[in-house]
Amino acid sequence: MKIKILTLAIQAAMLSVVPSMVFAADPIEVSTAQKDMNANRNLPVADADEASIEKVAVTGSRIKRDSFSLSTPMVGLDAKDIADSGIGSLADILVDQVPALSEGVSSTNSQSSVQNTGLSTIDLRSLGTDRTLTLIDGRRVVSNSYSGNYVSLSTIPTAMVEKVEIITGGASAVYGSDAIAGVVNIITQSDKTGFEINARGGETTNGGGQERTVDVGYGADFASDKGYIYASATYDKQYGLFASDRSRSKYESSFEYDTKTMCNAMNTVDGDQCMRDITPDEWRERSNDINGGRFETNAWWYDGANLKPDFKEERDGYNTYETALLKVPEDSLSAAIKMNYDISDDVKANVQVQFSRNTAFRRTDAEGQDYNDAELYIDPITGLPGMIDAGTISPNNPYVPSEIAAMAGKSVTWDRRFQEVGPVESNNERTTLRSWAGLQGSLFDTWTWDASVGYGKFEQRQRRSNEVSIRRLRNALDAEYADDGVTIQCASEDARAEGCVPVNIFGEGSISKEGADYIRANPYINTDITQLNALGFISGELFELPAGGVQSAFGVEYRRDTQEVQTDKAMRADAITFNDVPPFEGEVTVWEAFGEASLPLLRNADFAHKLDLDVSLRIADYSQKNIDLMSSYRTGLLWEPIENYALRANYSRAQRAPNITELISPPRGDYDSVRDICDGVTATSTNAGHDSCRLDAGIAAAIATDGIFEDTGGSKYSPNAGNEELTEETADTYTLGFTMAPDFLEGFNLAVDYYDIKVADAIGSLSNEDILAECYNSSNAYGADNQYCGVVSRDTEGQLTQIIQQELNLNDISTRGVDIALAYQWELAEYGDLSFKTNWTHVLEYSSSYMGADGLVEDDYVGELASGIFEDRGTASLTWSNDDWRIRWSTKYKSDMVDSHDRVNEWQDLNAANQAKIDAGDATAILNPETPAFLYYGSYVTHDLSVSYTMDINNSAQLRLYGGVRNIFDNQGPWVADTGDLVESGTGNYSSAYGGGVGRYGYLGAEMKF
């Protein structure tokens, strides 16, 4: 069957022309092309002896060719771009300088992630990290997370990186699954010789955020230049950024827009008050989980060891803002070695090994819990799930104070933070090994062959400390006097047999060391991922056309991915407060065959200085049960009507197979922000879904008691679940663009490209808000028969406790936009060189749709902070270099945003209704309504400066001193409240989309080369 697949691929690539068109080459590549073309301007292109231009393997094709003849769009960053950035993280550098890229997982957005804290990934076109294929030297590599195909760039030594090439169109026909948005190819050193060491340090000017990086590299030829070896290592330490480092983070923001008075309000000791009437020092957002405990709702509480009546949450509660984490501390050590060796004139060998160890540590507040906070429990015998809460306390419990027992009735309710157990700590240690070896050679004079095998292994050891076992806590709270009338013991004989220690939660510091040890849980999650990859292909000239030879490549590839997630089964039976991640394992295998050809159609004809057609096809046979043969294909056209002016168009069909986690993962723990559709329900409220909300027993009880149900806010438990019935995603990408490098303006290059990507059957899950809407506000009746209500759980007070998000082939995603890239270089004679470069991405559309109970549901995400998709992003830099000096000023721009389009619509409806009252002379109208805060965010602009000076030392060494300031004017972005009536909440009143509170950052470094 595999031979038949290969035959099909070859036949299709040679004989069929799939209608399509291709994207443009990166303008920086065009600039290189311009220099080469100027040098050969007197040669006809047909005989420019394409030997005069070195043909190399470039990203986006396995056919060797000159990089500026590509029809696909390619953006590149070289060593100078990386050095000028002043950033240690390669992912941050790419996001910083390429507007089409955004952060995937980063140190400023993964603080609360269960498994991804400390990763450093990228996201092309905002289509998701899983749809951005990251390669090293054109090869697939093992993932760094069970969440998906997440390649953390912090696992690659910086000194090993020669350049980065980014293909921004669908590339599955060349590289296979996951390349729906495109490919990011990290290209390692291939000819650098000598020894180099680079040390850099930096810190924010407001304090905190320290970074220290050391890079070491050595390259040399050996065996009479038959061999080449390069080795490198990088140590990077990021000290993190804490709330205590920023004055903005001390303010406790819980925002509410008061629809009656139409004012912006913040929670205070005395409830919500209009912000215009108070100062930020009066804002309050405390937790009622206090160290000494709160009892019988708010009747009694402990201030230290003193029992007091009448607890008031925003006055007496626990302040979690003081310990917020803005940027995760990380420690990374990576090393690599590569070697090339000419076995003979016709055969070359290569081998490369990369190793990394990354550690991310996070410490947060001690666990808080109350009597009816239920946690998942897995029966160790039957394996069946259930929920356990710690329960109320008997008033006969020996620890219960007489004042509380007197008013308690049959039981005592409670709420407490377990500080005696200790602060919750999470330590993620990741070890990655990547290796590959191969042979290349020549065949039949004009053909070459390449065969390689790669193996990668990733291990993650996550340790969580000082969680609480609810099963054991339940036992420990059920205390009684022993027969001697003095000793206090656990009431259950079975519990005593397993070592139960009674726990006294009345008062700060009241839990004994033995009691804390008994209820403490230190769970772990172990993840092991492997990838085995074998690849072989041949490339060369198929036949001659009048305009030149038809270059081609054909090959086969095999890949086997395995994944195993292990957790402590005993801990799962203890109903611990940590997110539940069940153990699971699986594997996926795939056989693939591919072919591609580049056909020169015309040369030096009228209005066709050059016309090339590219075609490629890949067929994949996956082991998943619901996936038949997957076929990805691409056709591209590159047309130069006159020299140095090119039009290009591209059509590609790209596909992505579901990964192991998406297929088989049981519900695994996660927390997400949620806007509860039932928030604000009263007995007579008429908002969308409120009729159904009143049918929930907990919400009904809240209305009966307080007259209104109010969501407590904050993140909610929202586990993700796999689905074995998933099929592949299919994307169609169209691109159209032009490039120009006119003779009359030497050094000028411009590229403009339009892209249109549509992803059908996109794998994903509905947002929590969409799930709630389908449950409470659709034609499907609320109740057990509504599948969406079946994944929503509430406690006895009506508060959301769980929303399960299962993976489905439910979405269609559409995105369109324009990329503009411009470069201009001036030679200033003895004054050096001046170069200007700008890249801009304008998003015309980013939307998704799914078929809900009442028809097609569409969501627009452009310009919405909750989605992170800016309508416009751009970078511009001006660089002056002269002999040993290099100075670079760069500017970055992000367009204005709204919190969410839903909130905008709500405000417009409310404002229109109020205006109608004003027009009608209604006395209840608000004459000067306030525009909601945290709804409209202005554009965001930052400026960077870098300076370097290079000097020779004793004619045998070179020293480069460099430094700079990032975000010179300390633009820390808009305030984004941490919780309340907004969709995208902040951390410490910062958003990671605007730097996460880092602000102005200065750095100094030195690089020595021998």
N, C-alpha and C positions, 0 to 999 in steps of 0.2 A: 504493500500500500504506500509506503514511504517513497519508493522509486517512482510509482505512478504520480505521486504529488509533485516530485521534482520534474518529471517530464512535462506535466501540465504547466508548471511555472516557466520553464524554458520556452515552451511553445507560445505561451501567452506573451511573454516579454518580447519574443522575436517577431511574432506574426500579428499580434493584435495591437491596435492603438486605442487605448481607452480615452474617450474624449476628456480633455482636461486642460488645465493651465497652471502656471507656476509663479511663485513669489520671487522677489528680487534679491540679489546679493547685497550683503551689508555694505553701506557706503564706505566704511573704512577699508573693506576689501577692494572696493572700486578704486579707492585712492591708490592702493598698491598697484592695481592694474594700470592705472593711468601712468604711473612712473615707468612700468615695464613697457607699455605701449608707446610712450614717447621715445624710449630708447630704440624701439624697433619700427619707428613710424615709416621708414622707407621700404619696409618689407610688405609684400602683399600678404593678407591674412591667410589665404589658403596655403602659402608656403612660408609663413612666418616661422616655419619649421617648428611647429609646435615643440620642437626640441629646444628652442631657445627659451621656452618657458618651462620651468620645472613643474612636473605633474606630481601631485602628492595626494594622499588620502585626506579628504576633507569631510567634515560632518555633513550628513544628509545624503551620502552616496558611498558605495563601495567601489565605484569606478574612480581610478586615479585621474585627476584633471587639475588644471590651474584653478585656484579658488575663485577667481572673478568670473568664470564662465558658468557658474552655478545658476540654475533657474530658481532654486529655492531661496527664501530669504534667510540670511545669516547675519547675526550680530556677533561681534567679537570683542573680547577684552584681553589685552596683553599684559605683560609684566609691569609696564609703566603705569597702566591704569590701576592695577592692584596696589602698587607701591604708593601712588598718589592718594589713595583713599583714606589712609590712616586708620583703617579698621582691621582687626585681627580675624574676624569671621568672614570666610569666603562667601557664605550665603548672604550676609549683610552687604558685602561689597556688590554682589550682583543685583540685589534688590535696590541698592542705592543708585546704581548707574544705568540700569536697564528698565525703563518705565513699564515694559510689558510684563515684568516679573514683580511678584509681590511675595511677602513673607508667608511661608507655610507654617511651620512650627518654629518659634524663636524663643529666646530667653525672656522676652517681655510679654509673651502671650500664652505661655504654657505653665504658669505658676500653679494652677489647680488641676493640671492634667494627671490622669491616673498613671499612664505609661510613657508619655512623650516629653516630660520635663527634661530639658537639656538637649533636645534635638535641634538641628539647624537645617531646615529644608526650605525649598523654594517652590513657587506656584506660578506657572506660566498662564497668562490670560485669565487668571482667577478661576480657572476650571478645576483646580484642585491638585494637590501634590500627586495623587494617584494617576492623574492624566498628564503629568509632566515626567518624561523619562529622563533620568539622570544617568549618564554614562561616564566611564573613565577610559580614556583612549579608545572610544568607540565600542566599549564592551559593557554589557550589563553587569551589575554588581549586586551583591546580597543586600537586602533591605535591613534597616536599623530599627524596625518597629513591627509589631504584629498588627498595627492599625492598617497597614497597606504597604505599598512599594515606596517607602520613605527612606531615601538615601541622605544621611546626615553629612553635610559637607565638612563638618568639623572633624571627620575621621580621616581627612586627606591632609598630609603635611603641606603647609603653604609653600615651602621652598621647592616642593616637587612640581608645582603648577607652573607650566610655561605659558598657557593661555586658556581661555574659555571660549567655546563657540556655541552659539544658541541658534537653533533652527526654530523659527516661529510659525511653521505650518505643520499640518499633520504629517507624521513621518513613520507611520506604522508599516508602510509598504517596504521600508528599508530596515527598520529596527524592531518591528513587531509590536505586540500589545503594549499599552500604556502611553504611546507617543501621540495621543489625540491632540493635545495642545502643542506639542513639539518636543524638542530634545535639547538638553543642556549637556554638552560634552566637555569634560575636564581633561585637557591634554597635558600630559606630563613632560618633563624635560627630556630632550632627545640629543642635545649636542653641547650642553654647558659643561665646561671643564674648570678645574680648580676647586679651591675650598672657599666657602663663604659662611659667615655667621652674622645674624641680624638680631639685634635686641631692641625691643620697643616697650615703652611704658606710657600709660596715660591715666587720666582721672578727670572726672567732671569738675568744673570750676565751682559748683555749688556743694561739692563734697560727695563722696561715695562713687561707685561705679568704676573702681580701679581695675585696670587690666595690665597684665604683664605677659609678654610673648618673646620667645627665643626660637629662632629658626636656624638650623644648621644644614648645610648641603655640601656634597663633594662629588665631583664628576671627573672621569679620566678615560682616556683611550688606553688600550693595552693590546698585547700580542701583535705588535707592528700595525696598529690601527685596525686590526680585524675585529676587535671587541670594544665595547663601550659600557661603562658602568656608572650609575649615578645613585647615590644614597642620600637620604635626607631625614630630618626629624624636626618636629615642632612641639614645643611645650607652651601651652596657653593657659593662663589662670585668670578667670574673671571673678572678682570679689562680690559681685552682685550689687544691687541697689535696694535700699530698705526705706520704709515709710519715714523712719526717723531722719533720713537724709534730705527730706523735702518738706518745707513748711506747708505746701498745699495739701499734703497727705494727712495732716493732722485734723483737717476739717471733716466732720462726720456728716456726709451728704446723703439724705434720704428725701428725694424730690417728689413732690406731688403738685399737679396742676389743679387748683380749686376751680371746678367748672361753675360753681355758683357765683363766686365773686370775681372769677376770671383773673386770678392772680397766681403768680408763681409762689409756691409755698415749700418750706422745708420743715421737717420734723424738729420739734424742740421739746424741752421738758414739759411744756404745757400743750403739746400736740402741734399739728400743722399750723404754721403762721406764714403770712405773706412775707416774702424775702425782702421786700422794700421796707418792712417795719422792723427788721432784725439785722444783726450782724452775723457773719459766718461763725463767730465764737459761740453763738447761741444754738447753732445747728446740733442736733443730736441723732444718733442712730446706734443705740446700745443693744446688747443682747441680754435677754433675761436669764441666760445660763450664767449665773454668777458663782464665784468660788465657794461661798459659804452656803448656797442653796436658797431657793425660793419655795414657799410651801402654801398649800391651799390657795392656789392662784396667786393673788397679790397680798394675801392677808398677813403673812409673816415672811421675814427674810433675815439673813445673817450679814451683818456688817462686821467682817472679821469674825470674832468669836461672840459678838453681841447680837442677841435676838431682838429684832425690831418689827413693829407692825407697819402695814401700809407701804408695800413696795411700789415704787414708781419706776418703770423700766428706763425711761430716758434720763432719769435723775440718778438712779442707783444701779443701773445695769453695767454690764462688762463692755469695755471699749476694745473692739477688735481692730480698730484702725491703727492703733499704735504698733501693731506687729505685721502690717501688710508688707508683702514682698513685691517690689516693682520690677526687679530683674533678677533672674535666678543665678546664684553662684555656680560656676562650672570650673572643672579642672580637666584639661585634655592633654594627652600625650599620644602623638602619632609618629610613625616611622615608616619608611618605605625604601625599597631597593629595586632597581631595574637593571637588566643587563641585556645587551644585544651582542651577537657574535656571528661573524661570517664563517660558517662551516666550510664553504667553498665559494667559488665565484657565482654560483647559481642558487645556493641555499643559505639562508640566514636563520638564526635561532634567537628567540627572545624569551625572557622570563621576568616576572615582576611579582613582588610580594609587598603587601601593605598591612600594617598592624596599627591598631589604635585602642586606647583605653580612655573612656570618657566618664567622668563622675559629676553628677549634679545632686546637690543637697538642698533640702528645704526644711525649715523649722517653722511651725505655726502654733497657734494657741492650743491649749489642752482641750480635749474633747468635751463638748457640751451635750447633754442629753436630758430628756424629761420622761415622765412616767409612761407616756403613750407614744414615744418615738419608736416605731417598729422597725426592726432590721431583719434582713433575709436570713432564714435558717434552713440548712440542708440536712435532712434526717440522715445520720450516718449509716443506718441500716437499709432503709428503703430508697434513699436518694431523692425523695420527694421534697419539694420546696415548701416553706411555710414562712410566716412572719411571727416574730417574738418581740414583745416590748418588755421593759423592766418592771412595769406594773406599779400600782400604788403600794403604800406601806401601811401595815396594820397599826392602828393607834395603840395597840398593846406591845408594839415593838419597844424593847427596853431603851432604845436610843431616842425615842420620840419625846421631846420636851412636853411637860404637862400643859403648857399654854396652847400648844398646837393640838395635842390629843383631846383637849376639852372641847374644841370646836370642830373636830374632824369628822365626826360621824363614824361611818363604817371603815373609811380609808383616808389616807393622807396623800394628796397629790403633791408632786414635787418637780423641780427643774433645777439642774445644777451643772456646773463645770467641774471636771475631775482633775483639778490642778495637781493633786497628790500623785496621780498616775504619771504626770509629766507632759511636756509639750509634745505634740504630734510631730514626728520627724520622718522624712522620706528621703531615702538614699538610693539613687539609681546609678549602678555601675554597669557600663556597657563595654564589651570587648568585641572588636571586629577584626577578622582576618580575611583578606582578599588575596587571591593568587591566581595567576594564569601563566601559561607557557605555550609557545607556538613556534611553528616553522613557516617560513615563506621562501618561495623560490620562483624561478622562471620556467616557462613551459612553451614549447613550440615557438621560440624566439620572441613573439609579440604578446605572449600570455604570461600571467603570473598566477601563482596559487598561494593560498594562505590556509593553514590549519592550526587550530588552537583549542585548548581546553582550559576552563577556569573553574575554580572552586572557592566559595566563600562561606564563612561561618560567622554568625553573630550570636552573642550571648548577652542577655540582660538579667542582672540580678538586682531586683528591687526589694529593699527592706523597709518596712513601715514600722515605726516604734511608737508605743504608748497609745494604741487604740484601746477600746474597751469592749470586753465580751459581755453582751447583753444577757446571754443565758446565765453566765456566772454571776453577773450583777443581780439578776432576778433572785438567784439563790441567796446571795449575800444580804439582800435587803429583807429577806424573810428571816428575821432573827428572833430568838427567844432566850429566856433564862434556862440554864441547865438545871438538873435536879438539885444542885447545891444552892440554887437561888442567888448565886453571885456571878458565876461564869456566864457570859453571853455567847451563844453558839448559833449556827445556822439551824433552822427548824427542820429541814429535810435530812433524814438519816442518810439517804443516798448521796445528797450533796456533801454531807460531812465525810462520807466514805471517800469521796474524790478530792478531799482537801479544802472544802469550803471554809472561808474565813468571813465572819460577819463584817459588814461595812456600815459605818456610821457617817451619814452624809449631812448631819446637822451641825453646821459651823465650818468656818474656814480652817483647814488643816486637821479636820476631825478624822479623816480616814487614816488608819494605821498603815505602816509600811507593809505589813503582812497582808492587809486587806487590799492595798493598791496592787501588790504583786499578784494576788489571786485574780483580780478582775482585768489586769493588764493583758493585752494581746499584741503580739509582734508578728503580723502576717508577712508573707513574702509572695512575690510573683516571679517565677523564673521563665524566661523566654529563650528558646533556642530556634534559630532559623538557619537553614543551609540552602545553598544554591550550587548546582552542578550544571555547567554549560559547555557544550562542545559545538564548534563552529568550523565549517570549511567552505571555501568558495574559490572560484577562479575568475579572473578578469582579464580582458584583452579585447583585441579588435576582431569583430565578427566578419565584416566584409567592408568593401569600399563603396561609397557613394560619390557622385561627382564632386560634392563639396567636402569630402573627407571620409575618414574611417569611422565606422559605427563601433563605439566603445561599449562594452557590456560587462556584466558580472552575474554569475549564477552560483548558488550555494545552498547548503542545508544547515540546519541548526537544531540542536536538541537541548532541552532545558528541564531540569527537575528541581522544584522548590519544595522544601519541607518546612513545617512549622510545628512547634510544640510549646504550649503554655501550661506551666505547672503551678498549682497553688496548694496551700496547706489545707488538706481536706478536713483535718481536725478543727482548724480555725473556721471553716465554713459551717461546721456544726455548732460553733459557739456564737453565731449571730453577732459578728463583730461590727464595729462602727465604720470600718473601712469599706470602700466600694467593693462589691463582690465581683470578682473576675473568675469564672469557672474554668477548670482545666479543659483544654481541647487540643486536638492535634489533627493534622492532615497534610496532604501533599498534592501537588499538581505537576503533571508532566505534559510536555508539548513537543511535537515534531513539526518543523517548519521547513518549507522550501521557498526560495525566492529567486527572482531574476530582475535585472534592470538593464536598460540600454539607453544610450545617448546618441541621437541621430542628427548629424549635421545636414540640414536640408538645403541651405543656400549659403553661398559665400560671394561677396563682392558683386552682387547683382544690384540692379536699380531698386532703390528703396529696401534693400535687404543686404546690408553690409554683412549681416550674420543672422541666420535663422536656425535655431536648434530645437529639437523635440526630445524630451525625456519621458520614458515610460518605465514603470516598475510594478511588480506584483509580488505579493507574499501570501502563501497559503499555510494555514496553521491547523494542526489536528490536536485539540486539547483533550485532556482526560475527563473533564467535567461532563456529567451526564446530559446536560441540556444544551451543549454547544456542539453543533455540527462543524464541518470544515469552515474556518473563518478565512475570509479573503480580504486583503487590503491592497489597494492599488492607487497609483498616482500617475498623472500625466502633466507635464509642464512644458511651456513654450517660452523661449527666450528669443526676442526679435530686436536686432539693432538695425533700424532703418538706415541710419548713418552712424559712422564711427563715434563711439563714446556716448551715444544716446540709445537707451534700451527700454523696451517694454517687455513685461513678463506677466504670465498668468499661470495659474495652477489650479488643478482640481485634485483632491485626494479623498479616498475613502479609507478611514482609519477605524480600528476597532480595539476594544479593551475587554479582556476576559475578567470576570470577577476574581478577586484574590481569595486566599484561603479563609481569612477572617470573615469576609463578606458572605462566604458560602456556608460556613459551618459553625460560626461562633454562637454559643448560647448567650442569653442576655448577660451583658457584662457592664459593670458599674461605670457611671459617669454623671457629672452634674452640669446642667445647663441653665441659663437664665430663661425665665418664662414670664410672659404677660398672661395672667389668668383671666380668661374671658368672664369668669364669675366674680371678679373683684368688683365690689361696690353693689352687689345684689341686695335689694331690700324687698319687702313684701309687695311693693307696687312698682318697682323699677321696670322699665320697658326696653332696656338696651338689648342688643343682639344676644340671643342665647339665654337670657335671664329666666325665661319661663322654664327651661330645662334645668338650669342651675338650681332652682328652688326645689327640684325633686330629689336632690342629694340630701341624705339625712343629716350629715354634718353641717352643711350650709344652712339647712332649715333650722337646725338647733341654734346656730350662731345668730340668725335673724330673730328667732324667738327670744334670745337672751339680750342681744345688743341692738336689735333693730336693723342691723346691716352686717353683711359678711365682707371682711376685708382681708385680702391676701397679705401675708406677712412679708412678701418680697424675698429677694435673695435667690440663689440657685436652687434648683430642684433636682431630685434624683431622676435621671433620664437614661437608663441603660440602653445600649445598642445591641441589636441581635442580628445574626446572620440569617441566610435563607438559601437552602439548597436548590430551590427552583429558579434561581437567577440565571439569566442568559447574558450574552455579551452586549456591550454598548456599541453603537455604530455612529460614526461622525462623518459628515460631509463638509469639507473645507474648500472654499473658493477664495482665491486671492488674485488681485490685479494691481500692478504697480509699474512704475517707471524709475529709471535712474539716469542721471546725466553727469558728465564730467567734461565740460566744454573746453576746447582748446584756448578760447579767448580769455578764460579765467583760470589760469593754471593753479592747481592745488584745490580747486573747488569741486565738491561732490554732493549730490543731492539724491535722496531716494524717498519716494512716497509710495506707500503700499496700503491697499484696502484688503481687509480680511472679513470673511463671513464663515462662521463655524456653527453647525447645527448638530447636536448630539441627541440621538434618539435612544429610547430605552435606557436613559442614564440611571445608573445605580445610585440609590440614595434613600433617604428616609424623609418623611414629612417633618416639617418643623413642629415644635411643640405647640405653637399657636395654631397651625393648620390642623393638627390632630384634635385639639380642643374644639376648634370650630366645627369639624366634621362630627364630633360627638354631641355638642350642645346646640349647634346652629345650622343644621342641615335638614333635608327632607327625611333622612333616616331618623326614626324616633329615638330619643334618649333611652338607654337601658341596655340590658345584657345582650340583646340581639344586634346592637350596633357594634361592629368590629372595632371602631375607634374608641368607644367607651370602654371596651374590654381591656385596653392597654393603659387606662387612666385610673389611678388609685388616689383616694383621699383618706385622711384620718378622721377621727370622730369629731374633730372641730372644723372639718371641711377643707383643711389645708392640703394642697397637693403633696403627695408623698412619692409618687412614681408615674412617669410616662415612658412607656417602652417604645423605642424607635427601631423598627425592623427594616432591614435593607430590602428594597423593592426595585424592580425595573419600572419606575413610575414616571420619571421626569423626562421631558424634552427640554434641552438647554439650547438657547440661541444667543450668540454674541457676535457683534459686528463692530468694526472700528477702523481707524486709520493710524498707521505708523509713519512718522516723518523723521528722517535722519539727515543731518547736514554736517559737513566737515569742510573747513577752509584753512589752508596753511599758507602763511606768508614767510618768505625768506627775507630777512632784514640785513643781509650782508654781515658786516662785522658786529652788528647788534644782536645777532642770533636769529632765532625762528619764533614765530608767533602762530599759534594754532587755536582755532575755535571749533568746538564740536557741540552739537545739540541733538538730543533724541526726544521725541514727543509721541505720546500715545493718546488718541482721543477715542473714547468708547461711545459708539452710537447706540448700541443695544446690548443689554445683558438681561435675559429673562428666562424664566423656567415655567413650565406648565405641567399639570397633571389632571387626570380625569377624576373628579370628586363625585360625591353622591348627587350633586345637582348640576353636573356638567363640567366643562373645562374650567379649571382654576389657573389663572395666570398671575405671576408675580414679576414685578420689575425691580431690578436691583441697582441700576446705575445711579451713582450719586448718593448711595445709602450707606451710612457708617456701619449699620448693623450687618451689612454684607461686605464691607471693605472694598467696594468697587468705585474708585474715583472716576469721574467723567473724563478728567484730563490729568495726566501726569507727565512731567517733563524734567529734563536735566540739561544744563548748559555749562560749558567750561571754557575758560580761556587760559592757555598755557604759554608761558615764555620760557625759552631755554637758550642758553648761551654758554658754550663750552661746559664748564663744570656746574653752572647754576641751572636750577629748574624751579619755577614758581607757577603755581596753578590756583586759580580761583574758580570755584564751581558753585552753581546755584541749582536748587531743586524746588520743584513746584508741585503742589497737589491742589486740585480745585475744591471749591466749596462743597459741602455735604449736608444732608439732612439725617437725622437720627434714623427715621424709617418713613417710608411713603405712607404707611397706614396712619402714623401719628399726624402727618401733614394733612391727610384727608380728614381725620377727626377734628383737627383744629379748624380747618376751613369750613366744615359743616357747622361747628359750634359758633364760629365767628359770624357766619351768614345768618344763623338763627337769631343771634343777638342783634345783628344789624337790622333784621326785619322787625324786631321789637322796638328798636330806636326809631325806625321809620314810622311805626304805628303809634308812637308816643306812649309805649308801655312803660310804666314807672319802674318795673322790675328789670329793665334793661341796664346793662353796664355801659356807661358812656365812654370810658377809656380802658377797654380790655387790654390786658398784657399779652403779648405774644409768648407762647410757652417757651420756657428756658430749655436748654439742652435739646433743642429741635433743629435749629439752623446753625451750622458751623461754617465759618469763613474759610477762605483758601489758606494754605499753609506753605510758607516759603522759608527755606533755610539756606545759609551760605557757608562755604568751607574755604579754608586757605591752607595750602601746603607749600613748604619750601624745602629744597634739598641742595646740598653742596657736596661735590665729589672732588677728592684730592688724591694725588698719587703719593705713596710713601716708599722711599728707597727703590723706586722703579720696579719693585717686586710685589707691591700690594696697593690696594685701592681702598680708601675710606670714604664712605658716604654718610654725612650727617644730615638728618632730616627732622622735621617737626611740623606741627600745624595745629589748627584749631577747627574743629567741626562745629557747625551751628554757632557761628561767631556771635550772633545777636541773641543767643539764648532763647530761641522761640520754642517754648515747651508745649505748644499746642493749646487748644481750647480746654476748658474745664469739662470733664465728663463725669457726672455724678455716679457714685458707686452703686446706688440702688434707687428704686422708686419707679415713677411713671415715665420710664424711658426704655427703649428696647436694647440698645447697646450701652451697657454700663461700663464704668471705668474701674481701675484699680488705683486706689489712692488719689482719685479724681483725675487720673491720666488715662489716655488711650494708647495702646501700642501702635496704632496707625499714625500717631504723631510723636513717636519716639519713646513713649512709655515713661516719661519723666526724666530721661537722661539729660537733655538740655545741652549746654555748651560743654565741649569735651576737648581737652588739650593733650597733646602727645609729643614725645621726643623719642628719637631712635638713632641707632648707629649701625651701619652695615660694613663689614670688612671682607674684602675679597683678596685671596692670595693666588 
